């Protein structure tokens, strides 16, 4: 079920919308943005290890999407709503990837 959610177009579009919200605060650091994303998805602050993992993932995806802008464009084009023009496609794609991870966590999917 987790893999199906991760690749579902509606799920990808939801992750992009979440990434757009996180990127809308202009003066935040990456760490503050991870905290904002975590609060929005899980209603709690990330643990230090979680934050470090997401910041590492963000760095990897930034480098990957900067090297392959066609992949960034393909990811951010998924869904019916167009991405907002002022955001760099590779940055939005990297944050969309991070948001997909957060939204796909067991803690986010299953409410116990």
LUMKE-759078 format. One record per atom (N, C-alpha, C): residue in one letter; residue number from 1; x, y, z. Coordinates in pm, 1 decimal. Layout:
BEGIN
NUTI res   n       xx       yy       zz
NUTI   A NUM        X        Y        Z
...
# end
This chain:
BEGIN
NUTI res   n       xx       yy       zz
NUTI   X   1     81.8   -119.0      0.0
NUTI   X   1      0.0      0.0      0.0
NUTI   X   1     86.8    126.3      0.0
NUTI   X   2    198.1    122.8     71.8
NUTI   X   2    283.1    241.7     79.5
NUTI   X   2    341.0    276.0    -57.6
NUTI   X   3    384.5    176.2   -133.5
NUTI   X   3    440.8    201.9   -265.5
NUTI   X   3    333.4    254.4   -361.1
NUTI   X   4    212.5    202.0   -348.9
NUTI   X   4    103.0    250.7   -432.3
NUTI   X   4     74.7    398.0   -402.3
NUTI   X   5     73.3    433.6   -275.6
NUTI   X   5     51.9    573.9   -238.9
NUTI   X   5    164.3    662.0   -290.0
NUTI   X   6    286.9    615.9   -273.9
NUTI   X   6    403.3    695.7   -311.2
NUTI   X   6    399.0    737.3   -457.5
NUTI   X   7    348.2    650.4   -543.9
NUTI   X   7    349.3    676.2   -687.2
NUTI   X   7    214.9    719.8   -744.3
NUTI   X   8    111.3    726.6   -661.8
NUTI   X   8    -19.5    768.7   -709.7
NUTI   X   8    -14.1    916.2   -751.0
NUTI   X   9    -64.1    951.0   -871.0
NUTI   X   9    -57.4   1090.8   -916.0
NUTI   X   9   -121.3   1191.0   -819.2
NUTI   X  10   -230.7   1153.6   -756.9
NUTI   X  10   -295.0   1245.1   -661.5
NUTI   X  10   -205.6   1266.2   -539.7
NUTI   X  11   -141.1   1159.9   -495.8
NUTI   X  11    -49.2   1167.3   -383.2
NUTI   X  11     70.5   1255.9   -418.3
NUTI   X  12    124.6   1239.8   -539.5
NUTI   X  12    238.6   1321.5   -583.6
NUTI   X  12    197.6   1468.9   -590.4
NUTI   X  13     79.0   1494.2   -642.0
NUTI   X  13     30.8   1632.2   -649.7
NUTI   X  13     10.7   1690.6   -509.5
NUTI   X  14    -39.5   1610.0   -417.4
NUTI   X  14    -55.7   1656.5   -278.7
NUTI   X  14     80.3   1690.2   -217.7
NUTI   X  15    179.9   1608.7   -246.1
NUTI   X  15    315.0   1634.9   -195.7
NUTI   X  15    369.5   1764.8   -255.1
NUTI   X  16    340.7   1788.3   -382.7
NUTI   X  16    386.3   1912.9   -446.4
NUTI   X  16    317.1   2033.4   -383.1
NUTI   X  17    188.0   2021.8   -356.3
NUTI   X  17    115.5   2132.1   -292.1
NUTI   X  17    172.5   2159.4   -152.7
NUTI   X  18    205.4   2053.6    -80.2
NUTI   X  18    266.7   2069.9     51.7
NUTI   X  18    403.7   2136.2     38.5
NUTI   X  19    481.6   2093.6    -59.0
NUTI   X  19    612.8   2154.3    -81.9
NUTI   X  19    598.7   2303.0   -114.5
NUTI   X  20    499.0   2338.6   -196.3
NUTI   X  20    475.1   2479.1   -229.2
NUTI   X  20    443.5   2558.8   -102.8
NUTI   X  21    364.0   2502.7    -13.4
NUTI   X  21    330.8   2571.9    111.8
NUTI   X  21    456.0   2592.5    196.2
NUTI   X  22    537.5   2489.3    206.1
NUTI   X  22    659.6   2497.7    286.4
NUTI   X  22    755.2   2600.7    227.3
NUTI   X  23    762.3   2608.1     96.0
NUTI   X  23    852.2   2703.4     30.0
NUTI   X  23    798.0   2845.5     28.8
NUTI   X  24    673.2   2864.2     66.6
NUTI   X  24    613.0   2997.3     60.0
NUTI   X  24    664.6   3092.6    167.2
NUTI   X  25    723.5   3041.2    273.8
NUTI   X  25    784.1   3126.9    376.5
NUTI   X  25    923.9   3165.0    327.9
NUTI   X  26    946.3   3291.6    291.0
NUTI   X  26   1068.3   3329.7    220.8
NUTI   X  26   1197.9   3325.0    301.0
NUTI   X  27   1193.1   3349.0    428.9
NUTI   X  27   1318.1   3363.3    504.2
NUTI   X  27   1348.4   3245.7    595.5
NUTI   X  28   1296.6   3129.1    565.6
NUTI   X  28   1322.7   3012.6    649.8
NUTI   X  28   1445.3   2936.2    600.6
NUTI   X  29   1514.5   2875.8    694.2
NUTI   X  29   1624.9   2786.7    658.9
NUTI   X  29   1566.0   2652.1    618.3
NUTI   X  30   1648.2   2566.1    561.9
NUTI   X  30   1601.5   2431.8    528.0
NUTI   X  30   1554.5   2357.5    653.3
NUTI   X  31   1626.6   2374.0    762.3
NUTI   X  31   1588.0   2309.3    887.1
NUTI   X  31   1452.0   2355.2    936.0
NUTI   X  32   1426.2   2484.5    926.1
NUTI   X  32   1295.4   2537.4    966.0
NUTI   X  32   1185.5   2486.4    873.6
NUTI   X  33   1217.6   2472.7    747.2
NUTI   X  33   1118.3   2420.2    652.8
NUTI   X  33   1087.3   2273.6    681.0
NUTI   X  34   1189.0   2196.3    714.9
NUTI   X  34   1164.8   2055.6    752.2
NUTI   X  34   1075.1   2050.1    874.9
NUTI   X  35   1101.2   2135.0    972.6
NUTI   X  35   1016.8   2139.0   1092.5
NUTI   X  35    873.3   2177.0   1057.0
NUTI   X  36    856.0   2273.8    968.5
NUTI   X  36    722.9   2315.5    924.7
NUTI   X  36    651.4   2199.8    855.4
NUTI   X  37    719.9   2134.8    763.6
NUTI   X  37    661.3   2021.2    692.0
NUTI   X  37    620.3   1911.7    790.2
NUTI   X  38    709.0   1880.9    883.3
NUTI   X  38    682.4   1773.9    981.5
NUTI   X  38    560.8   1808.4   1067.0
NUTI   X  39    551.8   1934.1   1108.6
NUTI   X  39    436.2   1977.6   1187.9
NUTI   X  39    307.2   1963.8   1108.0
NUTI   X  40    310.6   2001.6    981.7
NUTI   X  40    190.7   1994.1    897.6
NUTI   X  40    144.7   1850.2    877.6
NUTI   X  41    239.3   1758.6    861.2
NUTI   X  41    204.4   1619.2    831.3
NUTI   X  41    178.1   1537.9    957.9
NUTI   X  42    264.3   1551.8   1057.4
NUTI   X  42    257.6   1463.3   1174.5
NUTI   X  42    214.3   1532.3   1303.2
NUTI   X  43    197.6   1664.1   1298.2
NUTI   X  43    155.6   1739.2   1415.8
NUTI   X  43    254.5   1726.6   1532.1
NUTI   X  44    383.3   1717.8   1496.8
NUTI   X  44    488.6   1714.7   1598.2
NUTI   X  44    618.7   1760.8   1534.9
NUTI   X  45    713.7   1797.0   1619.3
NUTI   X  45    845.9   1836.1   1571.0
NUTI   X  45    924.3   1710.8   1531.3
NUTI   X  46   1010.8   1722.9   1432.8
NUTI   X  46   1093.2   1606.6   1397.2
NUTI   X  46   1199.9   1582.3   1502.5
NUTI   X  47   1231.8   1456.1   1523.6
NUTI   X  47   1344.9   1422.1   1609.6
NUTI   X  47   1472.1   1459.4   1534.2
NUTI   X  48   1581.9   1472.5   1606.0
NUTI   X  48   1708.2   1515.0   1543.6
NUTI   X  48   1749.0   1421.0   1430.1
NUTI   X  49   1734.4   1291.3   1450.3
NUTI   X  49   1771.5   1194.7   1346.6
NUTI   X  49   1680.3   1206.8   1224.8
NUTI   X  50   1552.4   1231.5   1247.9
NUTI   X  50   1458.4   1248.6   1136.8
NUTI   X  50   1492.8   1372.3   1055.9
NUTI   X  51   1522.2   1480.5   1126.6
NUTI   X  51   1556.0   1604.0   1057.6
NUTI   X  51   1684.2   1587.0    976.2
NUTI   X  52   1783.6   1524.4   1035.4
NUTI   X  52   1910.3   1502.7    964.8
NUTI   X  52   1889.2   1416.6    840.6
NUTI   X  53   1806.0   1315.3    852.6
NUTI   X  53   1777.4   1227.9    738.7
NUTI   X  53   1708.7   1305.1    625.9
NUTI   X  54   1610.1   1387.7    660.9
NUTI   X  54   1538.5   1464.9    558.3
NUTI   X  54   1627.3   1571.7    495.2
NUTI   X  55   1713.4   1634.1    573.5
NUTI   X  55   1805.2   1733.4    517.6
NUTI   X  55   1904.6   1667.4    421.6
NUTI   X  56   1948.1   1546.6    455.7
NUTI   X  56   2035.2   1470.9    365.5
NUTI   X  56   1963.1   1432.9    237.1
NUTI   X  57   1838.9   1388.7    251.0
NUTI   X  57   1757.5   1355.5    134.0
NUTI   X  57   1736.3   1478.7     46.3
NUTI   X  58   1708.4   1591.8    108.7
NUTI   X  58   1689.4   1716.4     34.9
NUTI   X  58   1815.1   1750.5    -45.0
NUTI   X  59   1930.1   1739.4     16.4
NUTI   X  59   2056.2   1770.4    -52.1
NUTI   X  59   2077.7   1676.8   -171.2
NUTI   X  60   2050.6   1548.8   -152.6
NUTI   X  60   2064.8   1452.1   -262.2
NUTI   X  60   1970.9   1484.9   -377.5
NUTI   X  61   1845.4   1514.9   -344.9
NUTI   X  61   1747.2   1541.8   -449.6
NUTI   X  61   1772.8   1676.6   -517.7
NUTI   X  62   1822.3   1773.5   -443.6
NUTI   X  62   1859.7   1901.0   -506.7
NUTI   X  62   1966.4   1877.7   -612.6
NUTI   X  63   2067.8   1802.8   -575.4
NUTI   X  63   2176.8   1774.9   -670.0
NUTI   X  63   2126.0   1695.2   -789.7
NUTI   X  64   2043.5   1596.0   -763.8
NUTI   X  64   1990.1   1511.7   -870.1
NUTI   X  64   1902.8   1590.8   -966.9
NUTI   X  65   1810.8   1671.6   -912.9
NUTI   X  65   1721.3   1748.2   -999.5
NUTI   X  65   1793.8   1863.3  -1069.7
NUTI   X  66   1897.9   1917.6  -1008.4
NUTI   X  66   1976.4   2022.0  -1075.0
NUTI   X  66   2051.1   1962.2  -1194.3
NUTI   X  67   2096.9   1838.5  -1180.1
NUTI   X  67   2168.5   1771.0  -1288.5
NUTI   X  67   2074.7   1719.0  -1396.6
NUTI   X  68   1949.3   1693.4  -1359.2
NUTI   X  68   1851.6   1638.0  -1454.0
NUTI   X  68   1722.6   1719.5  -1449.0
NUTI   X  69   1725.3   1839.7  -1505.4
NUTI   X  69   1607.6   1927.0  -1498.2
NUTI   X  69   1483.3   1867.0  -1563.0
NUTI   X  70   1502.3   1775.6  -1657.8
NUTI   X  70   1386.2   1712.0  -1719.6
NUTI   X  70   1311.5   1623.6  -1619.3
NUTI   X  71   1383.9   1563.5  -1526.0
NUTI   X  71   1319.4   1483.8  -1420.5
NUTI   X  71   1242.0   1574.8  -1324.6
NUTI   X  72   1299.7   1690.3  -1293.1
NUTI   X  72   1231.6   1787.3  -1206.2
NUTI   X  72   1104.2   1835.9  -1272.6
NUTI   X  73   1111.8   1865.9  -1401.0
NUTI   X  73    994.0   1913.4  -1474.1
NUTI   X  73    886.9   1805.8  -1479.9
NUTI   X  74    927.0   1680.5  -1500.5
NUTI   X  74    830.1   1570.7  -1506.8
NUTI   X  74    760.5   1552.0  -1372.6
NUTI   X  75    835.5   1556.9  -1263.9
NUTI   X  75    775.7   1538.0  -1131.5
NUTI   X  75    679.5   1650.7  -1097.8
NUTI   X  76    719.6   1773.4  -1123.1
NUTI   X  76    634.9   1887.0  -1085.3
NUTI   X  76    516.8   1907.0  -1179.8
NUTI   X  77    515.9   1835.8  -1292.2
NUTI   X  77    403.8   1845.4  -1386.4
NUTI   X  77    292.2   1746.3  -1354.5
NUTI   X  78    316.6   1654.2  -1261.7
NUTI   X  78    216.2   1553.2  -1227.9
NUTI   X  78     98.3   1621.5  -1158.4
NUTI   X  79    -21.2   1589.3  -1203.7
NUTI   X  79   -142.1   1643.0  -1142.2
NUTI   X  79   -207.4   1747.9  -1228.8
NUTI   X  80   -324.8   1790.6  -1186.1
NUTI   X  80   -405.0   1884.4  -1264.2
NUTI   X  80   -365.4   2030.0  -1241.4
NUTI   X  81   -318.7   2062.9  -1121.2
NUTI   X  81   -286.0   2203.0  -1093.0
NUTI   X  81   -142.6   2233.1  -1134.3
NUTI   X  82   -121.2   2344.0  -1204.4
NUTI   X  82     14.5   2379.3  -1246.4
NUTI   X  82     95.1   2433.7  -1128.2
NUTI   X  83    226.8   2409.5  -1128.0
NUTI   X  83    309.6   2467.5  -1021.3
NUTI   X  83    316.7   2618.8  -1037.1
NUTI   X  84    336.4   2690.3   -927.4
NUTI   X  84    343.8   2836.1   -936.5
NUTI   X  84    471.5   2879.1  -1008.5
NUTI   X  85    463.8   2977.8  -1096.7
NUTI   X  85    579.1   3018.8  -1177.1
NUTI   X  85    702.7   3064.3  -1099.8
NUTI   X  86    690.6   3136.7   -986.0
NUTI   X  86    814.1   3190.5   -927.0
NUTI   X  86    906.9   3087.6   -863.4
NUTI   X  87    861.3   2964.4   -842.9
NUTI   X  87    947.3   2864.8   -779.5
NUTI   X  87   1034.9   2795.2   -883.6
NUTI   X  88   1162.1   2777.9   -850.3
NUTI   X  88   1252.7   2703.7   -937.8
NUTI   X  88   1207.5   2558.0   -941.6
NUTI   X  89   1200.3   2501.2  -1059.6
NUTI   X  89   1148.4   2365.6  -1075.7
NUTI   X  89   1230.8   2263.4   -999.7
NUTI   X  90   1364.0   2276.7  -1002.9
NUTI   X  90   1446.4   2178.1   -932.7
NUTI   X  90   1428.6   2187.4   -780.9
NUTI   X  91   1410.3   2307.6   -728.7
NUTI   X  91   1387.9   2324.8   -584.2
NUTI   X  91   1251.5   2268.9   -544.5
NUTI   X  92   1150.1   2299.6   -624.0
NUTI   X  92   1016.6   2246.2   -596.1
NUTI   X  92   1016.7   2093.7   -604.5
NUTI   X  93   1085.5   2038.6   -701.7
NUTI   X  93   1092.4   1892.6   -715.5
NUTI   X  93   1162.8   1829.3   -595.7
NUTI   X  94   1271.3   1890.1   -549.5
NUTI   X  94   1343.4   1836.2   -433.8
NUTI   X  94   1254.9   1836.6   -309.9
NUTI   X  95   1184.9   1946.7   -285.6
NUTI   X  95   1095.4   1954.8   -169.8
NUTI   X  95    973.7   1864.0   -187.6
NUTI   X  96    928.4   1844.4   -310.2
NUTI   X  96    818.8   1750.1   -334.9
NUTI   X  96    862.4   1610.1   -295.1
NUTI   X  97    985.1   1573.8   -325.6
NUTI   X  97   1037.3   1442.5   -286.4
NUTI   X  97   1040.5   1426.8   -134.8
NUTI   X  98   1083.5   1530.7    -66.5
NUTI   X  98   1087.3   1527.3     80.2
NUTI   X  98    944.7   1515.6    135.5
NUTI   X  99    852.5   1591.8     78.8
NUTI   X  99    712.5   1586.0    123.1
NUTI   X  99    652.7   1448.1     97.8
NUTI   X 100    689.5   1384.7    -13.5
NUTI   X 100    639.5   1249.6    -42.9
NUTI   X 100    682.8   1152.4     65.1
NUTI   X 101    805.0   1165.8    110.7
NUTI   X 101    854.8   1077.9    217.1
NUTI   X 101    773.3   1098.7    344.3
NUTI   X 102    754.6   1223.1    383.8
NUTI   X 102    679.7   1251.7    506.7
NUTI   X 102    536.1   1201.8    496.6
NUTI   X 103    471.5   1225.1    383.5
NUTI   X 103    332.4   1182.1    366.9
NUTI   X 103    318.3   1030.6    360.1
NUTI   X 104    425.9    962.2    324.9
NUTI   X 104    420.4    817.2    310.0
NUTI   X 104    463.7    742.2    436.3
NUTI   X 105    499.2    813.2    540.0
NUTI   X 105    535.9    747.5    665.5
NUTI   X 105    416.1    673.6    725.4
NUTI   X 106    442.9    562.0    786.4
NUTI   X 106    337.9    485.2    852.7
NUTI   X 106    261.6    573.1    950.7
NUTI   X 107    335.1    658.3   1020.4
NUTI   X 107    275.3    749.4   1119.1
NUTI   X 107    176.2    846.0   1054.2
NUTI   X 108    198.1    880.6    928.5
NUTI   X 108    108.8    971.6    858.5
NUTI   X 108    -11.8    899.6    797.9
NUTI   X 109      8.9    775.6    758.6
NUTI   X 109    -96.2    699.0    689.3
NUTI   X 109   -193.7    634.8    788.2
NUTI   X 110   -139.9    579.0    895.9
NUTI   X 110   -220.6    502.9    992.3
NUTI   X 110   -234.6    582.5   1120.8
NUTI   X 111   -355.4    606.9   1160.3
NUTI   X 111   -381.2    675.4   1287.1
NUTI   X 111   -419.8    570.6   1390.8
NUTI   X 112   -335.8    555.4   1489.5
NUTI   X 112   -361.5    453.7   1592.4
NUTI   X 112   -417.7    514.8   1717.6
# end
